[in-house]
Amino acid sequence: MYIACTKNHGIDYLQVHESYSIKENGVVKNRSRLIRNIGPLSRFDDGKPDYLKRLRQSFKDRRPLIENLSDLVASDSPRKKRVTISFDLEDRDACSSKPQNIGYFLLDALYDFLGIYDVLNKYKTNAKLEYDLNGLAKLLIFGRVMNPDSKLETFNEKDRYIFDVTSSDNQIEVYRTLDCLNATAQSIQKRMNHKIAASIGRNTDVCFYDVTNYYFEIGENDPDVFDDTGRLAHEGIRKRGVSKEKRRDPIVQMGLFIDVNGLPVSYRLFPGNHIDQTTLRPALSHDIAALGFGRVIVVADGGVNSDKNIAHISKMGNGYIVSKSTKKSDKKVRAWILDETGYEWNEKRTFKVKSMLRERVISDENGKKISIKEKLICYWSKKHYDKEVHENEKFVEYLESVIDNPDKLKDKPRKIEKFLVKKSVSKDTGEIIDTDTQITIDMDKVRQYLELLGYYTLVTSELGKSDREIINKYRGLSRIEDSFRITKSDLEGRPVFVRTPEHINAHFLLCFIALTMVRIIQYKVLRYQKKDTLNQDSWESGVTAEHIQKSLISWNADMLPSGYYRLTTPNMHLQLILDAFGIDGDLRLPTTNELRQLKYRLDKTAFIGL
């Protein structure tokens, strides 16, 4: 055995390896296997010269500098159990391998930590339910994190876990569980927020909000439902609308709030034909206000920026930081943006920013006029400029070619519509009369469009905060976009294969809980690595959602005929996760009781000091 130093996300990571030889086709080849993960080199380095060299020599001399390596060099402490395994070769079950998952131990501990068990147990008691509500809810959540599939397929695969997750054997109880999840969705979100606030702490200074949508592979919209008087009782939820993925299928809109640590706060569903702007007010009123956060600063993109939303935020006593379309600004604001006066540049002259205070009158959702005072911030960055230039490169080339060859306007892309001018002209004299229509390009609009490349505009109620502070807070919005990506890809939140409004809401509650579990694991890893959890650029630098998923799937136990289990060796991502939660997963041929003790330790100690 020897000490190896490998790279884990660019960080020097210590491991114990063992050399061995194998013979392949008559040729002896040297190999090595992982014996133990030690941890980051920086955690043990004493700051003196040649630490790694001294560590290797001390291990070779059987006096390791790292205390928890003593058992690997002690002559009277065998490295692993010596177990005699014997079985009848004709016993087909004894000869076959049936590994079962133990990676779900961590998810099971998270389930209890988030207080979901308490909410559903209370609901089960009050509703006098007989079936295993919590077990089925766990099964659906664990499946969503590790093996996203249909609800029935998740139920059919319930034996993949080492210990029974649910005692239910009835498929119909899966759909009854979805009904219960829908009924308790608000209570579960409230309970999760309470638990997270008590253990991690909710920084409610800022709440990020964004909207996305999920498609359903169905042909028609859900019909609206009317009461006996002809009034609308409730809207159909699956409706065609502006799909983020450019699909024509009916969709459902989902608004999501997250906190500054990137941890989900709440979600709300809306019919697919509701535009983004209309979702913020009900989401704020029904969710954030109900959670009792007090004053929050809502950070959102331009899709929800409207006078009605700004008025609603202000009347609730909250603040806002929202983006504003630079290219749709009025002439006065455009002139201010392009005027170099007042800009502050960085040393490399790759970034500049300026701001001004303004008062304006807006109308709320009831048409009432209110006066507000806000800060308008404009900034330019070379990075953003280069990106926009690259994105518009082909379009600019097309514009230049049209100037030389106007006939190309016949095949005009949609993007050019806003730059076109239609005139009625006489073919003979060219005078502007009502005889024929000619389409030309408004070059002034093109020039204005190109001049504003690289500029970004924000409006905020936070007059006392610096421009840079406002910009940094706004940039945290990228975390919510990443949350949507995880939900849609890693957690396979769409397409959705349930159809009733109750089951659709339950499906997204499962996705919300699964996302929260993934985010807490990432948060814990970042804390363990002593990285800034508030820096949006480092969020995935600890361990990605994909690696969490693959790591938990890969951690399995295979029962041997002797009654012992053979465990898969944790990969480096799983080892990092276990280290972050203070769990020693290096079990050598554990018994059933020892596996239960491992699960118990996760349940009781993994979230202490989170």
URSULGI-V230958 format. One record per residue. RES is the residue in one letter. PHI is phi in radians with two decimals (none if undefined). PSI is psi as a letter, one per 20 degrees, with the letter a starting at -180 (999 if undefined). BURIAL is 1 if it has 24 or more other C-alpha atoms within 12 Angstrom, else 0. Layout:
# URSULGI-V230958
res=RES phi=PHI psi=PSI burial=BURIAL
res=RES phi=PHI psi=PSI burial=BURIAL
This chain:
# URSULGI-V230958
res=M phi=none psi=q burial=1
res=Y phi=-2.69 psi=r burial=1
res=I phi=-1.54 psi=p burial=1
res=A phi=-1.96 psi=q burial=1
res=C phi=-2.09 psi=o burial=1
res=T phi=-1.96 psi=r burial=0
res=K phi=-1.86 psi=p burial=0
res=N phi=-2.22 psi=o burial=1
res=H phi=0.98 psi=l burial=0
res=G phi=1.40 psi=j burial=0
res=I phi=-1.81 psi=p burial=0
res=D phi=-1.12 psi=p burial=0
res=Y phi=-2.26 psi=p burial=1
res=L phi=-1.58 psi=p burial=1
res=Q phi=-2.49 psi=q burial=1
res=V phi=-1.83 psi=p burial=1
res=H phi=-2.01 psi=r burial=0
res=E phi=-2.24 psi=p burial=0
res=S phi=-1.54 psi=q burial=0
res=Y phi=-2.68 psi=r burial=0
res=S phi=-2.13 psi=q burial=0
res=I phi=-2.30 psi=q burial=0
res=K phi=-1.99 psi=o burial=0
res=E phi=-2.14 psi=o burial=0
res=N phi=0.94 psi=k burial=0
res=G phi=1.43 psi=j burial=0
res=V phi=-1.95 psi=p burial=0
res=V phi=-1.43 psi=p burial=0
res=K phi=-2.14 psi=q burial=0
res=N phi=-1.56 psi=p burial=0
res=R phi=-2.34 psi=r burial=0
res=S phi=-2.45 psi=q burial=0
res=R phi=-2.24 psi=q burial=0
res=L phi=-1.33 psi=p burial=1
res=I phi=-1.74 psi=g burial=1
res=R phi=-2.78 psi=p burial=1
res=N phi=-1.51 psi=p burial=1
res=I phi=-1.68 psi=g burial=1
res=G phi=2.42 psi=r burial=1
res=P phi=-1.05 psi=p burial=1
res=L phi=-1.00 psi=h burial=1
res=S phi=-1.10 psi=h burial=0
res=R phi=-1.25 psi=h burial=0
res=F phi=-1.92 psi=h burial=0
res=D phi=-1.00 psi=p burial=0
res=D phi=-1.51 psi=j burial=0
res=G phi=1.50 psi=i burial=0
res=K phi=-1.49 psi=r burial=0
res=P phi=-1.06 psi=q burial=0
res=D phi=0.96 psi=l burial=0
res=Y phi=-1.07 psi=g burial=0
res=L phi=-1.10 psi=g burial=1
res=K phi=-1.11 psi=g burial=0
res=R phi=-1.18 psi=h burial=0
res=L phi=-1.12 psi=g burial=1
res=R phi=-1.12 psi=g burial=1
res=Q phi=-1.19 psi=h burial=0
res=S phi=-1.13 psi=h burial=0
res=F phi=-1.20 psi=h burial=1
res=K phi=-1.16 psi=h burial=0
res=D phi=-1.44 psi=j burial=0
res=R phi=1.16 psi=k burial=0
res=R phi=-2.32 psi=m burial=0
res=P phi=-1.11 psi=q burial=1
res=L phi=-1.17 psi=h burial=1
res=I phi=-1.67 psi=p burial=1
res=E phi=-1.07 psi=h burial=0
res=N phi=-1.34 psi=j burial=0
res=L phi=-1.73 psi=i burial=1
res=S phi=-1.04 psi=h burial=0
res=D phi=-1.17 psi=i burial=0
res=L phi=-1.43 psi=i burial=1
res=V phi=-2.03 psi=i burial=1
res=A phi=-1.25 psi=p burial=0
res=S phi=-1.18 psi=h burial=0
res=D phi=-1.72 psi=j burial=0
res=S phi=-2.15 psi=n burial=0
res=P phi=-1.01 psi=q burial=0
res=R phi=-1.16 psi=h burial=0
res=K phi=-2.60 psi=r burial=0
res=K phi=-1.12 psi=q burial=0
res=R phi=-1.75 psi=o burial=0
res=V phi=-2.16 psi=p burial=0
res=T phi=-1.61 psi=p burial=0
res=I phi=-1.97 psi=p burial=0
res=S phi=-2.38 psi=q burial=0
res=F phi=-2.79 psi=r burial=0
res=D phi=-1.38 psi=p burial=0
res=L phi=-1.11 psi=i burial=0
res=E phi=-1.49 psi=i burial=0
res=D phi=-1.40 psi=o burial=0
res=R phi=-1.07 psi=h burial=0
res=D phi=-1.14 psi=h burial=0
res=A phi=-1.18 psi=h burial=0
res=C phi=-1.52 psi=i burial=0
res=S phi=-1.68 psi=q burial=0
res=S phi=-1.80 psi=p burial=0
res=K phi=-2.31 psi=m burial=0
res=P phi=-1.12 psi=q burial=1
res=Q phi=-2.18 psi=q burial=1
res=N phi=-1.31 psi=p burial=1
res=I phi=-2.10 psi=i burial=1
res=G phi=-1.10 psi=h burial=1
res=Y phi=-1.23 psi=i burial=1
res=F phi=-0.92 psi=g burial=1
res=L phi=-1.17 psi=g burial=1
res=L phi=-1.16 psi=h burial=1
res=D phi=-1.11 psi=g burial=1
res=A phi=-1.15 psi=h burial=1
res=L phi=-1.13 psi=h burial=1
res=Y phi=-1.01 psi=g burial=1
res=D phi=-1.23 psi=h burial=1
res=F phi=-1.04 psi=h burial=1
res=L phi=-1.37 psi=i burial=1
res=G phi=1.39 psi=j burial=1
res=I phi=-1.17 psi=h burial=1
res=Y phi=-0.99 psi=g burial=1
res=D phi=-1.09 psi=g burial=0
res=V phi=-1.11 psi=g burial=1
res=L phi=-1.26 psi=h burial=1
res=N phi=-1.14 psi=g burial=1
res=K phi=-1.14 psi=g burial=0
res=Y phi=-1.10 psi=g burial=1
res=K phi=-1.08 psi=g burial=1
res=T phi=-1.13 psi=g burial=0
res=N phi=-1.16 psi=h burial=0
res=A phi=-1.53 psi=i burial=0
res=K phi=0.97 psi=l burial=0
res=L phi=-1.44 psi=q burial=0
res=E phi=-1.76 psi=h burial=0
res=Y phi=-1.51 psi=r burial=1
res=D phi=-1.44 psi=n burial=1
res=L phi=-1.10 psi=g burial=1
res=N phi=-1.13 psi=g burial=1
res=G phi=-1.09 psi=g burial=1
res=L phi=-1.22 psi=h burial=1
res=A phi=-1.10 psi=g burial=1
res=K phi=-1.02 psi=g burial=1
res=L phi=-0.99 psi=g burial=1
res=L phi=-1.19 psi=h burial=1
res=I phi=-1.27 psi=g burial=1
res=F phi=-1.05 psi=g burial=1
res=G phi=-1.12 psi=h burial=1
res=R phi=-1.15 psi=h burial=1
res=V phi=-1.30 psi=g burial=1
res=M phi=-1.75 psi=g burial=1
res=N phi=-2.38 psi=m burial=1
res=P phi=-0.99 psi=p burial=1
res=D phi=-2.77 psi=a burial=1
res=S phi=-1.15 psi=r burial=1
res=K phi=-1.10 psi=g burial=1
res=L phi=-1.21 psi=g burial=1
res=E phi=-1.15 psi=h burial=0
res=T phi=-1.06 psi=g burial=1
res=F phi=-1.14 psi=g burial=1
res=N phi=-1.15 psi=h burial=0
res=E phi=-1.73 psi=k burial=1
res=K phi=-1.16 psi=i burial=1
res=D phi=-1.45 psi=j burial=0
res=R phi=-1.25 psi=i burial=1
res=Y phi=-1.61 psi=q burial=1
res=I phi=-1.10 psi=h burial=1
res=F phi=-2.05 psi=q burial=1
res=D phi=-1.02 psi=p burial=1
res=V phi=-1.47 psi=h burial=1
res=T phi=-2.43 psi=q burial=1
res=S phi=-1.64 psi=i burial=0
res=S phi=-1.30 psi=p burial=1
res=D phi=-2.12 psi=j burial=0
res=N phi=-1.98 psi=o burial=0
res=Q phi=-1.07 psi=h burial=0
res=I phi=-1.09 psi=h burial=0
res=E phi=-1.23 psi=i burial=1
res=V phi=-1.10 psi=g burial=1
res=Y phi=-1.27 psi=h burial=1
res=R phi=-1.14 psi=h burial=1
res=T phi=-1.13 psi=h burial=1
res=L phi=-1.06 psi=h burial=1
res=D phi=-1.06 psi=g burial=1
res=C phi=-1.18 psi=h burial=1
res=L phi=-1.13 psi=h burial=1
res=N phi=-1.09 psi=g burial=1
res=A phi=-1.15 psi=h burial=1
res=T phi=-1.87 psi=j burial=1
res=A phi=-0.98 psi=g burial=1
res=Q phi=-1.16 psi=g burial=1
res=S phi=-1.14 psi=h burial=1
res=I phi=-1.14 psi=g burial=1
res=Q phi=-1.08 psi=g burial=1
res=K phi=-1.13 psi=g burial=1
res=R phi=-1.15 psi=g burial=1
res=M phi=-1.06 psi=g burial=1
res=N phi=-1.11 psi=g burial=1
res=H phi=-1.09 psi=g burial=0
res=K phi=-1.16 psi=g burial=1
res=I phi=-1.16 psi=g burial=1
res=A phi=-1.09 psi=h burial=1
res=A phi=-1.30 psi=h burial=0
res=S phi=-1.75 psi=g burial=0
res=I phi=-1.72 psi=g burial=1
res=G phi=1.74 psi=o burial=0
res=R phi=-1.54 psi=o burial=1
res=N phi=-1.47 psi=n burial=1
res=T phi=-1.63 psi=j burial=1
res=D phi=-1.05 psi=h burial=1
res=V phi=-2.33 psi=p burial=1
res=C phi=-2.19 psi=p burial=1
res=F phi=-1.53 psi=p burial=1
res=Y phi=-2.31 psi=p burial=1
res=D phi=-2.69 psi=r burial=1
res=V phi=-2.24 psi=p burial=1
res=T phi=-2.40 psi=r burial=1
res=N phi=-2.45 psi=q burial=1
res=Y phi=-2.23 psi=p burial=1
res=Y phi=-1.65 psi=q burial=1
res=F phi=-2.15 psi=p burial=1
res=E phi=-1.47 psi=m burial=0
res=I phi=-2.24 psi=r burial=0
res=G phi=-1.51 psi=h burial=0
res=E phi=-2.17 psi=q burial=0
res=N phi=-1.20 psi=q burial=1
res=D phi=-1.22 psi=p burial=1
res=P phi=-1.29 psi=q burial=0
res=D phi=-1.32 psi=q burial=0
res=V phi=-1.96 psi=p burial=0
res=F phi=-2.02 psi=q burial=0
res=D phi=-1.48 psi=a burial=0
res=D phi=-1.13 psi=h burial=0
res=T phi=-1.56 psi=i burial=0
res=G phi=1.57 psi=j burial=0
res=R phi=-1.44 psi=q burial=0
res=L phi=-1.19 psi=o burial=0
res=A phi=-1.44 psi=g burial=0
res=H phi=-2.79 psi=q burial=0
res=E phi=-1.40 psi=q burial=0
res=G phi=-1.13 psi=p burial=1
res=I phi=-1.55 psi=h burial=1
res=R phi=-1.60 psi=o burial=1
res=K phi=-2.32 psi=q burial=1
res=R phi=-1.22 psi=p burial=1
res=G phi=-2.71 psi=a burial=1
res=V phi=-1.39 psi=n burial=1
res=S phi=-1.37 psi=p burial=1
res=K phi=-1.15 psi=h burial=1
res=E phi=-1.86 psi=j burial=0
res=K phi=1.04 psi=k burial=0
res=R phi=-1.72 psi=q burial=0
res=R phi=-1.71 psi=i burial=0
res=D phi=-1.21 psi=q burial=1
res=P phi=-1.01 psi=q burial=1
res=I phi=-2.29 psi=r burial=1
res=V phi=-2.15 psi=p burial=1
res=Q phi=-1.52 psi=p burial=1
res=M phi=-2.26 psi=p burial=1
res=G phi=-1.68 psi=p burial=1
res=L phi=-2.29 psi=p burial=1
res=F phi=-1.85 psi=p burial=1
res=I phi=-2.30 psi=r burial=1
res=D phi=-1.67 psi=a burial=1
res=V phi=-1.17 psi=h burial=1
res=N phi=-1.44 psi=i burial=1
res=G phi=1.47 psi=j burial=1
res=L phi=-1.54 psi=p burial=1
res=P phi=-1.02 psi=q burial=1
res=V phi=-1.88 psi=g burial=1
res=S phi=-2.82 psi=r burial=1
res=Y phi=-2.38 psi=r burial=1
res=R phi=-2.65 psi=q burial=1
res=L phi=-1.74 psi=q burial=1
res=F phi=-2.42 psi=q burial=1
res=P phi=-0.96 psi=q burial=1
res=G phi=-1.11 psi=h burial=1
res=N phi=-1.55 psi=j burial=1
res=H phi=-1.43 psi=p burial=1
res=I phi=-1.34 psi=r burial=1
res=D phi=-0.96 psi=g burial=1
res=Q phi=-1.02 psi=h burial=1
res=T phi=-1.40 psi=i burial=1
res=T phi=-1.55 psi=h burial=1
res=L phi=-1.17 psi=g burial=1
res=R phi=-1.08 psi=g burial=1
res=P phi=-1.13 psi=h burial=0
res=A phi=-1.13 psi=g burial=1
res=L phi=-1.17 psi=g burial=1
res=S phi=-1.19 psi=g burial=0
res=H phi=-1.57 psi=h burial=0
res=D phi=-1.88 psi=f burial=1
res=I phi=-1.12 psi=g burial=1
res=A phi=-1.11 psi=h burial=0
res=A phi=-1.21 psi=h burial=0
res=L phi=-1.44 psi=i burial=1
res=G phi=1.19 psi=k burial=0
res=F phi=-1.31 psi=i burial=1
res=G phi=1.44 psi=b burial=0
res=R phi=-1.24 psi=p burial=0
res=V phi=-2.24 psi=q burial=1
res=I phi=-1.76 psi=o burial=1
res=V phi=-1.50 psi=p burial=1
res=V phi=-1.92 psi=p burial=1
res=A phi=-2.63 psi=r burial=1
res=D phi=-1.56 psi=a burial=1
res=G phi=-1.13 psi=i burial=1
res=G phi=-1.11 psi=h burial=1
res=V phi=-1.94 psi=j burial=1
res=N phi=-1.43 psi=o burial=1
res=S phi=-2.55 psi=q burial=1
res=D phi=-1.05 psi=h burial=1
res=K phi=-1.09 psi=g burial=1
res=N phi=-1.21 psi=g burial=1
res=I phi=-1.08 psi=g burial=1
res=A phi=-1.13 psi=g burial=1
res=H phi=-1.11 psi=g burial=1
res=I phi=-1.05 psi=g burial=1
res=S phi=-1.14 psi=g burial=1
res=K phi=-1.15 psi=h burial=1
res=M phi=-1.39 psi=i burial=0
res=G phi=1.46 psi=j burial=0
res=N phi=-1.71 psi=r burial=1
res=G phi=-1.98 psi=r burial=1
res=Y phi=-2.61 psi=q burial=1
res=I phi=-2.38 psi=o burial=1
res=V phi=-2.31 psi=q burial=1
res=S phi=-1.41 psi=q burial=1
res=K phi=-2.37 psi=p burial=1
res=S phi=-1.08 psi=o burial=1
res=T phi=-1.17 psi=g burial=1
res=K phi=-1.31 psi=i burial=1
res=K phi=-1.74 psi=j burial=0
res=S phi=-1.16 psi=q burial=1
res=D phi=-1.26 psi=r burial=0
res=K phi=-1.03 psi=h burial=0
res=K phi=-1.13 psi=g burial=0
res=V phi=-1.23 psi=h burial=0
res=R phi=-1.06 psi=g burial=0
res=A phi=-1.10 psi=h burial=0
res=W phi=-1.14 psi=g burial=1
res=I phi=-1.09 psi=g burial=1
res=L phi=-1.42 psi=i burial=1
res=D phi=-1.35 psi=p burial=0
res=E phi=-1.21 psi=i burial=0
res=T phi=-1.10 psi=p burial=0
res=G phi=1.67 psi=i burial=0
res=Y phi=-1.27 psi=p burial=0
res=E phi=-1.87 psi=p burial=0
res=W phi=-1.71 psi=q burial=0
res=N phi=-1.43 psi=r burial=0
res=E phi=-1.09 psi=h burial=0
res=K phi=-1.45 psi=i burial=0
res=R phi=0.96 psi=l burial=0
res=T phi=-1.91 psi=j burial=0
res=F phi=-2.68 psi=p burial=1
res=K phi=-2.49 psi=q burial=1
res=V phi=-2.65 psi=q burial=1
res=K phi=-2.67 psi=r burial=1
res=S phi=-2.60 psi=r burial=1
res=M phi=-2.61 psi=q burial=1
res=L phi=-1.61 psi=q burial=0
res=R phi=-2.58 psi=q burial=0
res=E phi=-1.99 psi=q burial=0
res=R phi=-2.64 psi=r burial=0
res=V phi=-1.88 psi=p burial=0
res=I phi=-2.23 psi=r burial=0
res=S phi=-1.90 psi=p burial=0
res=D phi=-1.46 psi=a burial=0
res=E phi=-1.16 psi=i burial=0
res=N phi=-1.74 psi=j burial=0
res=G phi=1.49 psi=j burial=0
res=K phi=-1.34 psi=p burial=0
res=K phi=-1.45 psi=p burial=0
res=I phi=-2.35 psi=q burial=0
res=S phi=-1.77 psi=p burial=0
res=I phi=-2.25 psi=q burial=1
res=K phi=-2.08 psi=p burial=1
res=E phi=-2.50 psi=r burial=1
res=K phi=-1.85 psi=p burial=1
res=L phi=-1.82 psi=p burial=1
res=I phi=-2.02 psi=p burial=1
res=C phi=-2.16 psi=p burial=1
res=Y phi=-2.43 psi=q burial=1
res=W phi=-2.23 psi=p burial=1
res=S phi=-2.32 psi=q burial=1
res=K phi=-1.12 psi=h burial=0
res=K phi=-1.06 psi=g burial=0
res=H phi=-1.17 psi=h burial=0
res=Y phi=-1.10 psi=g burial=1
res=D phi=-1.06 psi=h burial=0
res=K phi=-1.14 psi=g burial=0
res=E phi=-1.19 psi=h burial=1
res=V phi=-1.08 psi=g burial=0
res=H phi=-1.11 psi=g burial=0
res=E phi=-1.16 psi=h burial=0
res=N phi=-1.75 psi=j burial=0
res=E phi=-1.00 psi=g burial=0
res=K phi=-1.19 psi=h burial=0
res=F phi=-1.15 psi=g burial=0
res=V phi=-1.12 psi=g burial=1
res=E phi=-1.06 psi=h burial=0
res=Y phi=-1.14 psi=g burial=1
res=L phi=-1.02 psi=g burial=1
res=E phi=-1.12 psi=h burial=0
res=S phi=-1.23 psi=h burial=0
res=V phi=-1.19 psi=h burial=1
res=I phi=-1.04 psi=g burial=0
res=D phi=-1.41 psi=h burial=0
res=N phi=-2.40 psi=n burial=0
res=P phi=-1.02 psi=h burial=0
res=D phi=-1.07 psi=h burial=0
res=K phi=-1.18 psi=i burial=0
res=L phi=-1.15 psi=i burial=1
res=K phi=-1.09 psi=h burial=0
res=D phi=-1.88 psi=l burial=0
res=K phi=-1.20 psi=p burial=0
res=P phi=-1.31 psi=r burial=0
res=R phi=-1.04 psi=h burial=0
res=K phi=-1.11 psi=h burial=0
res=I phi=-1.51 psi=i burial=1
res=E phi=-0.91 psi=g burial=0
res=K phi=-1.25 psi=i burial=0
res=F phi=-1.78 psi=j burial=1
res=L phi=-1.65 psi=q burial=1
res=V phi=-2.19 psi=p burial=0
res=K phi=-1.84 psi=p burial=0
res=K phi=-2.24 psi=q burial=0
res=S phi=-1.64 psi=p burial=0
res=V phi=-2.34 psi=r burial=0
res=S phi=-1.57 psi=p burial=0
res=K phi=-1.12 psi=h burial=0
res=D phi=-1.46 psi=g burial=0
res=T phi=-1.82 psi=h burial=0
res=G phi=1.44 psi=j burial=0
res=E phi=-1.22 psi=q burial=0
res=I phi=-1.42 psi=n burial=0
res=I phi=-2.40 psi=r burial=0
res=D phi=-1.51 psi=m burial=0
res=T phi=-2.17 psi=h burial=0
res=D phi=-2.66 psi=q burial=0
res=T phi=-1.97 psi=p burial=0
res=Q phi=-2.12 psi=p burial=0
res=I phi=-1.76 psi=p burial=1
res=T phi=-2.28 psi=r burial=1
res=I phi=-1.65 psi=p burial=1
res=D phi=-1.46 psi=n burial=0
res=M phi=-1.17 psi=h burial=0
res=D phi=-1.13 psi=g burial=0
res=K phi=-1.15 psi=h burial=0
res=V phi=-1.09 psi=g burial=1
res=R phi=-1.07 psi=g burial=0
res=Q phi=-1.10 psi=h burial=1
res=Y phi=-1.09 psi=g burial=1
res=L phi=-1.23 psi=h burial=1
res=E phi=-1.14 psi=h burial=0
res=L phi=-1.63 psi=j burial=1
res=L phi=-1.10 psi=p burial=1
res=G phi=1.61 psi=i burial=1
res=Y phi=-1.64 psi=q burial=1
res=Y phi=-2.35 psi=q burial=1
res=T phi=-2.20 psi=p burial=1
res=L phi=-2.19 psi=q burial=1
res=V phi=-2.16 psi=q burial=1
res=T phi=-2.57 psi=q burial=1
res=S phi=-1.49 psi=i burial=1
res=E phi=-1.49 psi=m burial=1
res=L phi=-1.19 psi=h burial=1
res=G phi=-1.49 psi=i burial=0
res=K phi=-1.57 psi=q burial=0
res=S phi=-1.21 psi=r burial=0
res=D phi=-1.04 psi=g burial=1
res=R phi=-1.11 psi=h burial=0
res=E phi=-1.11 psi=g burial=0
res=I phi=-1.10 psi=g burial=1
res=I phi=-1.11 psi=g burial=1
res=N phi=-1.10 psi=h burial=0
res=K phi=-1.13 psi=g burial=1
res=Y phi=-1.12 psi=h burial=1
res=R phi=-1.12 psi=h burial=1
res=G phi=-1.12 psi=i burial=1
res=L phi=-1.09 psi=h burial=1
res=S phi=-1.09 psi=h burial=1
res=R phi=-1.16 psi=h burial=1
res=I phi=-1.28 psi=h burial=1
res=E phi=-1.13 psi=h burial=1
res=D phi=-1.19 psi=h burial=1
res=S phi=-1.11 psi=g burial=1
res=F phi=-1.09 psi=g burial=1
res=R phi=-1.09 psi=g burial=1
res=I phi=-1.08 psi=g burial=1
res=T phi=-1.08 psi=h burial=1
res=K phi=-1.43 psi=h burial=1
res=S phi=-1.77 psi=f burial=0
res=D phi=-1.10 psi=g burial=1
res=L phi=-1.62 psi=i burial=1
res=E phi=0.84 psi=l burial=1
res=G phi=-1.22 psi=i burial=1
res=R phi=-2.53 psi=q burial=1
res=P phi=-1.18 psi=q burial=1
res=V phi=-1.77 psi=p burial=1
res=F phi=-1.98 psi=j burial=1
res=V phi=-1.81 psi=r burial=1
res=R phi=-2.17 psi=h burial=1
res=T phi=-1.36 psi=q burial=0
res=P phi=-0.97 psi=h burial=1
res=E phi=-1.15 psi=g burial=1
res=H phi=-1.29 psi=h burial=1
res=I phi=-1.11 psi=g burial=1
res=N phi=-1.11 psi=h burial=1
res=A phi=-1.11 psi=h burial=1
res=H phi=-1.04 psi=g burial=1
res=F phi=-1.29 psi=h burial=1
res=L phi=-1.12 psi=g burial=1
res=L phi=-1.06 psi=g burial=1
res=C phi=-1.13 psi=h burial=1
res=F phi=-1.11 psi=g burial=1
res=I phi=-1.13 psi=g burial=1
res=A phi=-1.06 psi=g burial=1
res=L phi=-1.08 psi=g burial=1
res=T phi=-1.08 psi=g burial=1
res=M phi=-1.07 psi=g burial=1
res=V phi=-1.08 psi=g burial=1
res=R phi=-1.15 psi=h burial=1
res=I phi=-1.15 psi=h burial=1
res=I phi=-1.07 psi=g burial=1
res=Q phi=-1.11 psi=g burial=1
res=Y phi=-1.06 psi=g burial=1
res=K phi=-1.10 psi=g burial=1
res=V phi=-1.15 psi=g burial=1
res=L phi=-1.07 psi=g burial=1
res=R phi=-1.10 psi=g burial=1
res=Y phi=-1.10 psi=h burial=1
res=Q phi=-1.44 psi=j burial=1
res=K phi=1.03 psi=k burial=0
res=K phi=-1.80 psi=q burial=0
res=D phi=-1.29 psi=o burial=0
res=T phi=-1.31 psi=i burial=1
res=L phi=-1.62 psi=i burial=1
res=N phi=-1.58 psi=o burial=0
res=Q phi=-1.09 psi=h burial=1
res=D phi=-1.29 psi=i burial=0
res=S phi=-1.83 psi=j burial=1
res=W phi=-1.00 psi=g burial=1
res=E phi=-1.61 psi=j burial=1
res=S phi=-1.33 psi=i burial=1
res=G phi=-1.34 psi=f burial=1
res=V phi=-2.74 psi=p burial=1
res=T phi=-1.35 psi=r burial=1
res=A phi=-1.05 psi=h burial=1
res=E phi=-1.10 psi=g burial=1
res=H phi=-1.23 psi=h burial=1
res=I phi=-1.06 psi=g burial=1
res=Q phi=-1.04 psi=g burial=1
res=K phi=-1.13 psi=h burial=1
res=S phi=-1.16 psi=g burial=1
res=L phi=-1.16 psi=h burial=1
res=I phi=-1.12 psi=h burial=1
res=S phi=-1.35 psi=i burial=1
res=W phi=-1.52 psi=o burial=1
res=N phi=-2.25 psi=r burial=1
res=A phi=-2.23 psi=p burial=1
res=D phi=-2.05 psi=o burial=1
res=M phi=-1.32 psi=p burial=1
res=L phi=-1.64 psi=q burial=1
res=P phi=-0.99 psi=h burial=1
res=S phi=-1.39 psi=i burial=0
res=G phi=1.72 psi=i burial=0
res=Y phi=-1.60 psi=r burial=1
res=Y phi=-2.05 psi=q burial=1
res=R phi=-1.83 psi=p burial=1
res=L phi=-1.74 psi=q burial=1
res=T phi=-1.21 psi=q burial=1
res=T phi=-1.24 psi=p burial=1
res=P phi=-1.01 psi=p burial=1
res=N phi=-1.26 psi=r burial=1
res=M phi=-1.15 psi=h burial=1
res=H phi=-1.27 psi=g burial=1
res=L phi=-1.12 psi=h burial=1
res=Q phi=-1.09 psi=h burial=1
res=L phi=-1.10 psi=g burial=1
res=I phi=-1.11 psi=g burial=1
res=L phi=-1.10 psi=g burial=1
res=D phi=-1.08 psi=g burial=1
res=A phi=-1.09 psi=h burial=1
res=F phi=-1.64 psi=j burial=1
res=G phi=1.19 psi=k burial=1
res=I phi=-1.94 psi=p burial=1
res=D phi=-1.55 psi=o burial=1
res=G phi=-1.64 psi=j burial=1
res=D phi=-1.51 psi=m burial=1
res=L phi=-1.67 psi=p burial=1
res=R phi=-1.85 psi=o burial=1
res=L phi=0.87 psi=m burial=1
res=P phi=-1.27 psi=q burial=1
res=T phi=-1.57 psi=r burial=1
res=T phi=-1.03 psi=g burial=1
res=N phi=-1.14 psi=h burial=0
res=E phi=-1.18 psi=h burial=0
res=L phi=-1.17 psi=h burial=1
res=R phi=-1.13 psi=h burial=0
res=Q phi=-1.16 psi=h burial=0
res=L phi=-1.08 psi=g burial=1
res=K phi=-1.08 psi=g burial=1
res=Y phi=-1.12 psi=g burial=0
res=R phi=-1.10 psi=h burial=1
res=L phi=-1.10 psi=g burial=1
res=D phi=-1.06 psi=h burial=1
res=K phi=-1.68 psi=h burial=0
res=T phi=-2.12 psi=i burial=0
res=A phi=-1.11 psi=h burial=1
res=F phi=-1.94 psi=j burial=1
res=I phi=-1.24 psi=p burial=0
res=G phi=1.26 psi=k burial=0
res=L phi=-1.09 psi=999 burial=1
